[in-house]
């Protein structure tokens, strides 16, 4: 869940925010919630993505099986 308005930093980069995350360059914050911060980012080809950076100890972030994807997730994600 993204909490809009948390800390009043959506859109603005805060001190310590990364310029790059993996192969993506970070453009701005989209929001912040209990588990972490979500950024708008772009790959080298210019594709826009949202990247969520989890806080250490975020509830449920490291639970076994937490990030398993349901069968067929990729197929349905490409249809949109």
C-alpha positions in Angstrom: 0.0 0.0 0.0 1.3 3.4 -0.9 0.4 6.2 1.5 0.2 9.5 -0.4 1.3 12.5 1.5 3.5 10.6 3.9 6.2 13.1 4.9 5.2 15.5 2.0 7.9 14.1 -0.2 6.0 12.7 -3.2 7.6 14.1 -6.3 10.6 15.5 -4.6 13.8 13.6 -4.1 15.0 13.5 -0.4 18.6 13.5 0.8 19.9 10.0 0.5 17.5 8.9 -2.3 19.4 6.9 -5.0 20.0 8.3 -8.5 20.0 4.8 -9.9 18.5 1.5 -8.8 20.0 -1.4 -10.8 19.5 -0.7 -14.5 17.1 2.2 -13.8 17.6 5.9 -13.3 15.3 7.4 -10.7 13.2 10.4 -11.7 11.2 11.1 -8.6 9.3 9.7 -5.6 5.8 8.5 -6.2 5.0 7.8 -2.6 6.0 6.3 0.7 4.3 3.8 3.0 4.9 1.4 5.8 7.0 -1.0 3.7 9.2 1.5 1.9 9.4 4.1 -0.9 8.2 3.9 -4.5 10.0 5.7 -7.2 9.3 6.6 -10.8 12.2 5.3 -12.8 13.3 4.7 -16.4 15.5 2.1 -18.1 18.2 3.0 -20.6 15.6 2.5 -23.5 13.3 5.1 -21.8 10.6 2.6 -20.5 8.9 4.0 -17.4 8.6 1.8 -14.3 7.7 2.0 -10.7 10.4 0.7 -8.3 9.6 -0.1 -4.7 12.5 -0.1 -2.2 11.6 -2.0 0.9 12.7 -0.9 4.4 14.7 -3.3 6.5 12.3 -5.1 8.7 9.2 -4.1 6.8 6.4 -6.4 7.9 6.0 -9.3 5.6 8.8 -8.2 3.3 10.9 -11.3 4.0 8.2 -13.9 4.7 8.8 -17.2 2.9 6.7 -17.3 -0.2 5.8 -13.7 0.1 7.0 -12.9 -3.5 5.7 -15.9 -5.3 3.8 -15.0 -8.5 0.5 -16.6 -9.4 0.5 -18.8 -12.4 0.0 -16.8 -15.6 1.0 -13.5 -14.1 3.3 -12.5 -16.9 0.8 -13.4 -19.6 -1.9 -11.2 -18.1 0.5 -8.3 -17.3 1.4 -8.0 -21.0 -2.2 -7.7 -22.2 -2.9 -4.3 -20.7 
